[in-house]
Amino acid sequence: MPQKDPPAPAPDFQNPPGPHPATTSEAGSFAYAHCPCGWRGPSRRSRDKARQDATAHAQQR
Ligand SMILES: [Zn+2]
């Protein structure tokens, strides 16, 4: 069995590929989710919240 390295801490959160592979970015002290489809989530103080936005968007159809 090939062993997998533990996932490296990425600078950006990335959802699994799908119709809406939303990621998060930071602007100043804020974080926000965005998607190649043009969607952009609200600015969040917490990157965690932005991730939730990205996940919620990625799961929509
Ligand atoms: Zn999208």
N, CA, C, O and the ligand as a Tripos MOL2 file, in Angstrom:
@<TRIPOS>MOLECULE
protein
  245   243    62     0     0
PROTEIN
NO_CHARGES

@<TRIPOS>ATOM
      1 N           0.8580   -1.2110    0.0000 N.3       1 MET1
      2 CA          0.0000    0.0000    0.0000 C.3       1 MET1
      3 C           0.8790    1.2410    0.0000 C.2       1 MET1
      4 O           1.7150    1.4080    0.8890 O.2       1 MET1
      5 N           0.7070    2.0850   -0.9530 N.am      2 PRO2
      6 CA          1.4730    3.3480   -0.9380 C.3       2 PRO2
      7 C           1.0040    4.2200    0.2180 C.2       2 PRO2
      8 O          -0.1900    4.3390    0.4950 O.2       2 PRO2
      9 N           1.9600    4.8110    0.8640 N.am      3 GLN3
     10 CA          1.5730    5.6360    2.0010 C.3       3 GLN3
     11 C           1.3640    7.0690    1.5610 C.2       3 GLN3
     12 O           2.0880    7.6040    0.7210 O.2       3 GLN3
     13 N           0.3670    7.6600    2.1490 N.am      4 LYS4
     14 CA          0.0450    9.0410    1.7630 C.3       4 LYS4
     15 C           0.6250    9.9990    2.7830 C.2       4 LYS4
     16 O           0.5480    9.7790    3.9920 O.2       4 LYS4
     17 N           1.2000   11.0550    2.2670 N.am      5 ASP5
     18 CA          1.6850   12.0880    3.1830 C.3       5 ASP5
     19 C           0.4840   12.7910    3.8040 C.2       5 ASP5
     20 O          -0.5690   12.9140    3.1780 O.2       5 ASP5
     21 N           0.6460   13.2380    5.0050 N.am      6 PRO6
     22 CA         -0.4480   14.0290    5.5730 C.3       6 PRO6
     23 C          -0.6240   15.3070    4.7670 C.2       6 PRO6
     24 O           0.3490   15.8780    4.2740 O.2       6 PRO6
     25 N          -1.8470   15.7450    4.6380 N.am      7 PRO7
     26 CA         -2.0880   16.9480    3.8220 C.3       7 PRO7
     27 C          -1.3350   18.1490    4.3820 C.2       7 PRO7
     28 O          -1.4110   18.4590    5.5710 O.2       7 PRO7
     29 N          -0.6160   18.8060    3.5030 N.am      8 ALA8
     30 CA          0.1240   19.9890    3.9300 C.3       8 ALA8
     31 C          -0.8470   21.1370    4.1600 C.2       8 ALA8
     32 O          -1.8540   21.2480    3.4610 O.2       8 ALA8
     33 N          -0.5580   21.9700    5.1090 N.am      9 PRO9
     34 CA         -1.4270   23.1280    5.3380 C.3       9 PRO9
     35 C          -1.3760   24.0840    4.1490 C.2       9 PRO9
     36 O          -0.3650   24.7400    3.9020 O.2       9 PRO9
     37 N          -2.4610   24.1440    3.4390 N.am     10 ALA10
     38 CA         -2.5110   25.0020    2.2530 C.3      10 ALA10
     39 C          -2.8800   26.4230    2.6610 C.2      10 ALA10
     40 O          -3.6090   26.6380    3.6290 O.2      10 ALA10
     41 N          -2.3680   27.3790    1.9140 N.am     11 PRO11
     42 CA         -2.7110   28.7750    2.2170 C.3      11 PRO11
     43 C          -4.1780   29.0580    1.9730 C.2      11 PRO11
     44 O          -4.7700   29.9360    2.6000 O.2      11 PRO11
     45 N          -4.7540   28.3050    1.0570 N.am     12 ASP12
     46 CA         -6.1590   28.4880    0.7180 C.3      12 ASP12
     47 C          -6.9150   27.1930    0.9310 C.2      12 ASP12
     48 O          -6.4100   26.1000    0.6750 O.2      12 ASP12
     49 N          -8.1000   27.3420    1.3920 N.am     13 PHE13
     50 CA         -8.9730   26.1870    1.5240 C.3      13 PHE13
     51 C          -9.4880   25.8200    0.1440 C.2      13 PHE13
     52 O          -9.8190   26.7020   -0.6490 O.2      13 PHE13
     53 N          -9.5590   24.5370   -0.1500 N.am     14 GLN14
     54 CA        -10.0550   24.1100   -1.4570 C.3      14 GLN14
     55 C         -11.0600   22.9930   -1.2870 C.2      14 GLN14
     56 O         -10.7850   21.9880   -0.6320 O.2      14 GLN14
     57 N         -12.2110   23.1740   -1.8730 N.am     15 ASN15
     58 CA        -13.2280   22.1370   -1.8300 C.3      15 ASN15
     59 C         -12.8990   21.0800   -2.8630 C.2      15 ASN15
     60 O         -12.1440   21.3390   -3.8000 O.2      15 ASN15
     61 N         -13.4530   19.9030   -2.7020 N.am     16 PRO16
     62 CA        -13.2730   18.8830   -3.7470 C.3      16 PRO16
     63 C         -13.8300   19.4070   -5.0560 C.2      16 PRO16
     64 O         -14.7690   20.2030   -5.0640 O.2      16 PRO16
     65 N         -13.2450   18.9570   -6.1750 N.am     17 PRO17
     66 CA        -13.7170   19.4410   -7.4750 C.3      17 PRO17
     67 C         -15.1880   19.1310   -7.6730 C.2      17 PRO17
     68 O         -15.6730   18.0820   -7.2490 O.2      17 PRO17
     69 N         -15.8720   20.0150   -8.2950 N.am     18 GLY18
     70 CA        -17.2980   19.8400   -8.5560 C.3      18 GLY18
     71 C         -17.7570   20.9950   -9.4030 C.2      18 GLY18
     72 O         -16.9390   21.7580   -9.9180 O.2      18 GLY18
     73 N         -19.0500   21.1310   -9.5510 N.am     19 PRO19
     74 CA        -19.5660   22.2420  -10.3600 C.3      19 PRO19
     75 C         -19.2140   23.5900   -9.7390 C.2      19 PRO19
     76 O         -19.1320   24.5980  -10.4400 O.2      19 PRO19
     77 N         -19.0080   23.6060   -8.4240 N.am     20 HIS20
     78 CA        -18.6870   24.8670   -7.7580 C.3      20 HIS20
     79 C         -17.5260   24.6750   -6.7870 C.2      20 HIS20
     80 O         -17.7210   24.6420   -5.5720 O.2      20 HIS20
     81 N         -16.3150   24.5490   -7.3330 N.am     21 PRO21
     82 CA        -15.1450   24.3340   -6.4680 C.3      21 PRO21
     83 C         -14.7280   25.6300   -5.7780 C.2      21 PRO21
     84 O         -13.6890   26.2130   -6.0880 O.2      21 PRO21
     85 N         -15.5450   26.0550   -4.8560 N.am     22 ALA22
     86 CA        -15.2790   27.3260   -4.1770 C.3      22 ALA22
     87 C         -14.0440   27.2260   -3.2900 C.2      22 ALA22
     88 O         -13.7830   26.1950   -2.6700 O.2      22 ALA22
     89 N         -13.3050   28.3030   -3.2470 N.am     23 THR23
     90 CA        -12.1300   28.3760   -2.3770 C.3      23 THR23
     91 C         -12.2540   29.6280   -1.5200 C.2      23 THR23
     92 O         -13.1740   30.4270   -1.6900 O.2      23 THR23
     93 N         -11.3270   29.7800   -0.6100 N.am     24 THR24
     94 CA        -11.3560   30.9810    0.2140 C.3      24 THR24
     95 C         -10.0980   31.8020   -0.0330 C.2      24 THR24
     96 O          -9.0420   31.2630   -0.3640 O.2      24 THR24
     97 N         -10.2250   33.0860    0.1290 N.am     25 SER25
     98 CA         -9.0960   33.9930    0.0230 C.3      25 SER25
     99 C          -9.1710   34.9690    1.1780 C.2      25 SER25
    100 O         -10.2000   35.1080    1.8390 O.2      25 SER25
    101 N          -8.0680   35.6340    1.4010 N.am     26 GLU26
    102 CA         -8.0530   36.6150    2.4650 C.3      26 GLU26
    103 C          -7.7840   37.9910    1.8910 C.2      26 GLU26
    104 O          -6.9650   38.1620    0.9890 O.2      26 GLU26
    105 N          -8.4770   38.9460    2.4230 N.am     27 ALA27
    106 CA         -8.2630   40.3400    2.0310 C.3      27 ALA27
    107 C          -8.0950   41.1220    3.3220 C.2      27 ALA27
    108 O          -9.0560   41.3610    4.0530 O.2      27 ALA27
    109 N          -6.8700   41.5110    3.5850 N.am     28 GLY28
    110 CA         -6.6170   42.1860    4.8570 C.3      28 GLY28
    111 C          -6.8770   41.2220    5.9990 C.2      28 GLY28
    112 O          -6.3360   40.1170    6.0170 O.2      28 GLY28
    113 N          -7.6900   41.6270    6.9400 N.am     29 SER29
    114 CA         -7.9800   40.7580    8.0840 C.3      29 SER29
    115 C          -9.2640   39.9790    7.8540 C.2      29 SER29
    116 O          -9.7800   39.3250    8.7610 O.2      29 SER29
    117 N          -9.7760   40.0580    6.6250 N.am     30 PHE30
    118 CA        -11.0160   39.3470    6.3350 C.3      30 PHE30
    119 C         -10.7490   38.1640    5.4240 C.2      30 PHE30
    120 O          -9.7610   38.1270    4.6910 O.2      30 PHE30
    121 N         -11.6410   37.2150    5.4870 N.am     31 ALA31
    122 CA        -11.5860   36.0790    4.5850 C.3      31 ALA31
    123 C         -12.9310   35.9850    3.8840 C.2      31 ALA31
    124 O         -13.9670   36.3450    4.4440 O.2      31 ALA31
    125 N         -12.9000   35.5050    2.6750 N.am     32 TYR32
    126 CA        -14.1520   35.3330    1.9570 C.3      32 TYR32
    127 C         -14.0200   34.1440    1.0160 C.2      32 TYR32
    128 O         -12.9240   33.7650    0.6020 O.2      32 TYR32
    129 N         -15.1610   33.5770    0.6960 N.am     33 ALA33
    130 CA        -15.1910   32.4550   -0.2240 C.3      33 ALA33
    131 C         -15.4860   32.9770   -1.6180 C.2      33 ALA33
    132 O         -16.1810   33.9790   -1.7860 O.2      33 ALA33
    133 N         -14.9520   32.2900   -2.6100 N.am     34 HIS34
    134 CA        -15.2790   32.6700   -3.9790 C.3      34 HIS34
    135 C         -15.2410   31.4420   -4.8550 C.2      34 HIS34
    136 O         -14.6740   30.4130   -4.4880 O.2      34 HIS34
    137 N         -15.8520   31.5630   -6.0170 N.am     35 CYS35
    138 CA        -16.0210   30.4100   -6.8950 C.3      35 CYS35
    139 C         -15.7590   30.8380   -8.3240 C.2      35 CYS35
    140 O         -16.0390   31.9770   -8.6960 O.2      35 CYS35
    141 N         -15.2180   29.9190   -9.1370 N.am     36 PRO36
    142 CA        -14.9760   30.2420  -10.5590 C.3      36 PRO36
    143 C         -16.2490   30.6490  -11.2960 C.2      36 PRO36
    144 O         -16.1710   31.2800  -12.3500 O.2      36 PRO36
    145 N         -17.4160   30.3000  -10.7610 N.am     37 CYS37
    146 CA        -18.6660   30.6640  -11.4380 C.3      37 CYS37
    147 C         -18.9680   32.1420  -11.2810 C.2      37 CYS37
    148 O         -19.8990   32.6600  -11.8980 O.2      37 CYS37
    149 N         -18.1860   32.8190  -10.4600 N.am     38 GLY38
    150 CA        -18.4040   34.2470  -10.3030 C.3      38 GLY38
    151 C         -18.9830   34.6020   -8.9450 C.2      38 GLY38
    152 O         -19.0220   35.7710   -8.5620 O.2      38 GLY38
    153 N         -19.4240   33.6040   -8.2330 N.am     39 TRP39
    154 CA        -19.9970   33.8450   -6.9070 C.3      39 TRP39
    155 C         -18.9090   34.2660   -5.9340 C.2      39 TRP39
    156 O         -17.7740   33.7950   -5.9950 O.2      39 TRP39
    157 N         -19.2800   35.1480   -5.0520 N.am     40 ARG40
    158 CA        -18.3650   35.5500   -3.9920 C.3      40 ARG40
    159 C         -19.1330   35.6680   -2.7000 C.2      40 ARG40
    160 O         -20.1860   36.3040   -2.6420 O.2      40 ARG40
    161 N         -18.6060   35.0580   -1.6740 N.am     41 GLY41
    162 CA        -19.2810   35.1040   -0.3860 C.3      41 GLY41
    163 C         -18.9860   36.4050    0.3340 C.2      41 GLY41
    164 O         -18.1340   37.1860   -0.0880 O.2      41 GLY41
    165 N         -19.6960   36.6240    1.4180 N.am     42 PRO42
    166 CA        -19.4750   37.8390    2.2040 C.3      42 PRO42
    167 C         -18.1370   37.7900    2.9210 C.2      42 PRO42
    168 O         -17.6150   36.7140    3.2130 O.2      42 PRO42
    169 N         -17.5930   38.9520    3.2000 N.am     43 SER43
    170 CA        -16.3440   39.0190    3.9600 C.3      43 SER43
    171 C         -16.5980   38.5580    5.3870 C.2      43 SER43
    172 O         -17.5640   38.9600    6.0360 O.2      43 SER43
    173 N         -15.7170   37.7200    5.8420 N.am     44 ARG44
    174 CA        -15.8610   37.1670    7.1940 C.3      44 ARG44
    175 C         -14.6390   37.5260    8.0120 C.2      44 ARG44
    176 O         -13.5250   37.6410    7.5010 O.2      44 ARG44
    177 N         -14.8810   37.6960    9.2730 N.am     45 ARG45
    178 CA        -13.7560   37.9260   10.1700 C.3      45 ARG45
    179 C         -13.0060   36.6280   10.4050 C.2      45 ARG45
    180 O         -11.8130   36.6210   10.7070 O.2      45 ARG45
    181 N         -13.7260   35.5410   10.2600 N.am     46 SER46
    182 CA        -13.1350   34.2350   10.5480 C.3      46 SER46
    183 C         -13.0050   33.4290    9.2680 C.2      46 SER46
    184 O         -13.9540   33.3350    8.4890 O.2      46 SER46
    185 N         -11.8530   32.8570    9.0520 N.am     47 ARG47
    186 CA        -11.6480   32.0560    7.8560 C.3      47 ARG47
    187 C         -12.5390   30.8210    7.9090 C.2      47 ARG47
    188 O         -12.9620   30.2900    6.8820 O.2      47 ARG47
    189 N         -12.8110   30.3830    9.1220 N.am     48 ASP48
    190 CA        -13.6950   29.2340    9.3070 C.3      48 ASP48
    191 C         -15.0680   29.5040    8.6960 C.2      48 ASP48
    192 O         -15.6460   28.6490    8.0260 O.2      48 ASP48
    193 N         -15.5700   30.6960    8.9400 N.am     49 LYS49
    194 CA        -16.8900   31.0650    8.4100 C.3      49 LYS49
    195 C         -16.8330   31.1070    6.8900 C.2      49 LYS49
    196 O         -17.7630   30.6660    6.2140 O.2      49 LYS49
    197 N         -15.7480   31.6350    6.3590 N.am     50 ALA50
    198 CA        -15.6130   31.7070    4.9080 C.3      50 ALA50
    199 C         -15.5860   30.2970    4.3290 C.2      50 ALA50
    200 O         -16.1380   30.0420    3.2590 O.2      50 ALA50
    201 N         -14.9460   29.3960    5.0430 N.am     51 ARG51
    202 CA        -14.9170   28.0030    4.5750 C.3      51 ARG51
    203 C         -16.3190   27.4250    4.5540 C.2      51 ARG51
    204 O         -16.6960   26.6950    3.6370 O.2      51 ARG51
    205 N         -17.0820   27.7660    5.5810 N.am     52 GLN52
    206 CA        -18.4580   27.2620    5.6170 C.3      52 GLN52
    207 C         -19.2370   27.8140    4.4290 C.2      52 GLN52
    208 O         -20.0390   27.1070    3.8200 O.2      52 GLN52
    209 N         -18.9970   29.0770    4.1070 N.am     53 ASP53
    210 CA        -19.6590   29.6660    2.9450 C.3      53 ASP53
    211 C         -19.2640   28.8990    1.6870 C.2      53 ASP53
    212 O         -20.1080   28.5610    0.8570 O.2      53 ASP53
    213 N         -17.9650   28.6310    1.5630 N.am     54 ALA54
    214 CA        -17.4620   27.9300    0.3770 C.3      54 ALA54
    215 C         -18.0580   26.5340    0.2970 C.2      54 ALA54
    216 O         -18.4740   26.0860   -0.7710 O.2      54 ALA54
    217 N         -18.0960   25.8580    1.4250 N.am     55 THR55
    218 CA        -18.6470   24.5020    1.4350 C.3      55 THR55
    219 C         -20.1210   24.5180    1.0720 C.2      55 THR55
    220 O         -20.5880   23.6930    0.2860 O.2      55 THR55
    221 N         -20.8430   25.4570    1.6470 N.am     56 ALA56
    222 CA        -22.2780   25.5440    1.3620 C.3      56 ALA56
    223 C         -22.4870   25.8150   -0.1220 C.2      56 ALA56
    224 O         -23.3840   25.2440   -0.7420 O.2      56 ALA56
    225 N         -21.6580   26.6860   -0.6900 N.am     57 HIS57
    226 CA        -21.8030   27.0020   -2.1060 C.3      57 HIS57
    227 C         -21.4250   25.7850   -2.9640 C.2      57 HIS57
    228 O         -22.0830   25.4870   -3.9610 O.2      57 HIS57
    229 N         -20.3750   25.1050   -2.5650 N.am     58 ALA58
    230 CA        -19.9100   23.9540   -3.3540 C.3      58 ALA58
    231 C         -20.9350   22.8390   -3.3710 C.2      58 ALA58
    232 O         -20.9770   22.0340   -4.3000 O.2      58 ALA58
    233 N         -21.7620   22.7980   -2.3350 N.am     59 GLN59
    234 CA        -22.7270   21.6980   -2.2550 C.3      59 GLN59
    235 C         -24.0160   22.0080   -2.9730 C.2      59 GLN59
    236 O         -24.8580   21.1280   -3.1530 O.2      59 GLN59
    237 N         -24.1800   23.2460   -3.3850 N.am     60 GLN60
    238 CA        -25.4160   23.5630   -4.0960 C.3      60 GLN60
    239 C         -25.3200   23.1070   -5.5470 C.2      60 GLN60
    240 O         -24.2280   22.8790   -6.0660 O.2      60 GLN60
    241 N         -26.4480   22.9800   -6.1810 N.am     61 ARG61
    242 CA        -26.4540   22.5520   -7.5700 C.3      61 ARG61
    243 C         -27.0400   23.6200   -8.4630 C.2      61 ARG61
    244 O         -27.1250   23.4310   -9.6770 O.2      61 ARG61
    245 ZN        -20.1080   28.5660   -7.9350 Zn       62 ZN62
@<TRIPOS>BOND
     1     1     2 1
     2     2     3 1
     3     3     4 2
     4     3     5 am
     5     5     6 1
     6     6     7 1
     7     7     8 2
     8     7     9 am
     9     9    10 1
    10    10    11 1
    11    11    12 2
    12    11    13 am
    13    13    14 1
    14    14    15 1
    15    15    16 2
    16    15    17 am
    17    17    18 1
    18    18    19 1
    19    19    20 2
    20    19    21 am
    21    21    22 1
    22    22    23 1
    23    23    24 2
    24    23    25 am
    25    25    26 1
    26    26    27 1
    27    27    28 2
    28    27    29 am
    29    29    30 1
    30    30    31 1
    31    31    32 2
    32    31    33 am
    33    33    34 1
    34    34    35 1
    35    35    36 2
    36    35    37 am
    37    37    38 1
    38    38    39 1
    39    39    40 2
    40    39    41 am
    41    41    42 1
    42    42    43 1
    43    43    44 2
    44    43    45 am
    45    45    46 1
    46    46    47 1
    47    47    48 2
    48    47    49 am
    49    49    50 1
    50    50    51 1
    51    51    52 2
    52    51    53 am
    53    53    54 1
    54    54    55 1
    55    55    56 2
    56    55    57 am
    57    57    58 1
    58    58    59 1
    59    59    60 2
    60    59    61 am
    61    61    62 1
    62    62    63 1
    63    63    64 2
    64    63    65 am
    65    65    66 1
    66    66    67 1
    67    67    68 2
    68    67    69 am
    69    69    70 1
    70    70    71 1
    71    71    72 2
    72    71    73 am
    73    73    74 1
    74    74    75 1
    75    75    76 2
    76    75    77 am
    77    77    78 1
    78    78    79 1
    79    79    80 2
    80    79    81 am
    81    81    82 1
    82    82    83 1
    83    83    84 2
    84    83    85 am
    85    85    86 1
    86    86    87 1
    87    87    88 2
    88    87    89 am
    89    89    90 1
    90    90    91 1
    91    91    92 2
    92    91    93 am
    93    93    94 1
    94    94    95 1
    95    95    96 2
    96    95    97 am
    97    97    98 1
    98    98    99 1
    99    99   100 2
   100    99   101 am
   101   101   102 1
   102   102   103 1
   103   103   104 2
   104   103   105 am
   105   105   106 1
   106   106   107 1
   107   107   108 2
   108   107   109 am
   109   109   110 1
   110   110   111 1
   111   111   112 2
   112   111   113 am
   113   113   114 1
   114   114   115 1
   115   115   116 2
   116   115   117 am
   117   117   118 1
   118   118   119 1
   119   119   120 2
   120   119   121 am
   121   121   122 1
   122   122   123 1
   123   123   124 2
   124   123   125 am
   125   125   126 1
   126   126   127 1
   127   127   128 2
   128   127   129 am
   129   129   130 1
   130   130   131 1
   131   131   132 2
   132   131   133 am
   133   133   134 1
   134   134   135 1
   135   135   136 2
   136   135   137 am
   137   137   138 1
   138   138   139 1
   139   139   140 2
   140   139   141 am
   141   141   142 1
   142   142   143 1
   143   143   144 2
   144   143   145 am
   145   145   146 1
   146   146   147 1
   147   147   148 2
   148   147   149 am
   149   149   150 1
   150   150   151 1
   151   151   152 2
   152   151   153 am
   153   153   154 1
   154   154   155 1
   155   155   156 2
   156   155   157 am
   157   157   158 1
   158   158   159 1
   159   159   160 2
   160   159   161 am
   161   161   162 1
   162   162   163 1
   163   163   164 2
   164   163   165 am
   165   165   166 1
   166   166   167 1
   167   167   168 2
   168   167   169 am
   169   169   170 1
   170   170   171 1
   171   171   172 2
   172   171   173 am
   173   173   174 1
   174   174   175 1
   175   175   176 2
   176   175   177 am
   177   177   178 1
   178   178   179 1
   179   179   180 2
   180   179   181 am
   181   181   182 1
   182   182   183 1
   183   183   184 2
   184   183   185 am
   185   185   186 1
   186   186   187 1
   187   187   188 2
   188   187   189 am
   189   189   190 1
   190   190   191 1
   191   191   192 2
   192   191   193 am
   193   193   194 1
   194   194   195 1
   195   195   196 2
   196   195   197 am
   197   197   198 1
   198   198   199 1
   199   199   200 2
   200   199   201 am
   201   201   202 1
   202   202   203 1
   203   203   204 2
   204   203   205 am
   205   205   206 1
   206   206   207 1
   207   207   208 2
   208   207   209 am
   209   209   210 1
   210   210   211 1
   211   211   212 2
   212   211   213 am
   213   213   214 1
   214   214   215 1
   215   215   216 2
   216   215   217 am
   217   217   218 1
   218   218   219 1
   219   219   220 2
   220   219   221 am
   221   221   222 1
   222   222   223 1
   223   223   224 2
   224   223   225 am
   225   225   226 1
   226   226   227 1
   227   227   228 2
   228   227   229 am
   229   229   230 1
   230   230   231 1
   231   231   232 2
   232   231   233 am
   233   233   234 1
   234   234   235 1
   235   235   236 2
   236   235   237 am
   237   237   238 1
   238   238   239 1
   239   239   240 2
   240   239   241 am
   241   241   242 1
   242   242   243 1
   243   243   244 2
@<TRIPOS>SUBSTRUCTURE
     1 MET1         2 RESIDUE 1 A MET
     2 PRO2         6 RESIDUE 1 A PRO
     3 GLN3        10 RESIDUE 1 A GLN
     4 LYS4        14 RESIDUE 1 A LYS
     5 ASP5        18 RESIDUE 1 A ASP
     6 PRO6        22 RESIDUE 1 A PRO
     7 PRO7        26 RESIDUE 1 A PRO
     8 ALA8        30 RESIDUE 1 A ALA
     9 PRO9        34 RESIDUE 1 A PRO
    10 ALA10       38 RESIDUE 1 A ALA
    11 PRO11       42 RESIDUE 1 A PRO
    12 ASP12       46 RESIDUE 1 A ASP
    13 PHE13       50 RESIDUE 1 A PHE
    14 GLN14       54 RESIDUE 1 A GLN
    15 ASN15       58 RESIDUE 1 A ASN
    16 PRO16       62 RESIDUE 1 A PRO
    17 PRO17       66 RESIDUE 1 A PRO
    18 GLY18       70 RESIDUE 1 A GLY
    19 PRO19       74 RESIDUE 1 A PRO
    20 HIS20       78 RESIDUE 1 A HIS
    21 PRO21       82 RESIDUE 1 A PRO
    22 ALA22       86 RESIDUE 1 A ALA
    23 THR23       90 RESIDUE 1 A THR
    24 THR24       94 RESIDUE 1 A THR
    25 SER25       98 RESIDUE 1 A SER
    26 GLU26      102 RESIDUE 1 A GLU
    27 ALA27      106 RESIDUE 1 A ALA
    28 GLY28      110 RESIDUE 1 A GLY
    29 SER29      114 RESIDUE 1 A SER
    30 PHE30      118 RESIDUE 1 A PHE
    31 ALA31      122 RESIDUE 1 A ALA
    32 TYR32      126 RESIDUE 1 A TYR
    33 ALA33      130 RESIDUE 1 A ALA
    34 HIS34      134 RESIDUE 1 A HIS
    35 CYS35      138 RESIDUE 1 A CYS
    36 PRO36      142 RESIDUE 1 A PRO
    37 CYS37      146 RESIDUE 1 A CYS
    38 GLY38      150 RESIDUE 1 A GLY
    39 TRP39      154 RESIDUE 1 A TRP
    40 ARG40      158 RESIDUE 1 A ARG
    41 GLY41      162 RESIDUE 1 A GLY
    42 PRO42      166 RESIDUE 1 A PRO
    43 SER43      170 RESIDUE 1 A SER
    44 ARG44      174 RESIDUE 1 A ARG
    45 ARG45      178 RESIDUE 1 A ARG
    46 SER46      182 RESIDUE 1 A SER
    47 ARG47      186 RESIDUE 1 A ARG
    48 ASP48      190 RESIDUE 1 A ASP
    49 LYS49      194 RESIDUE 1 A LYS
    50 ALA50      198 RESIDUE 1 A ALA
    51 ARG51      202 RESIDUE 1 A ARG
    52 GLN52      206 RESIDUE 1 A GLN
    53 ASP53      210 RESIDUE 1 A ASP
    54 ALA54      214 RESIDUE 1 A ALA
    55 THR55      218 RESIDUE 1 A THR
    56 ALA56      222 RESIDUE 1 A ALA
    57 HIS57      226 RESIDUE 1 A HIS
    58 ALA58      230 RESIDUE 1 A ALA
    59 GLN59      234 RESIDUE 1 A GLN
    60 GLN60      238 RESIDUE 1 A GLN
    61 ARG61      242 RESIDUE 1 A ARG
    62 ZN62       245 GROUP 0 **** ****
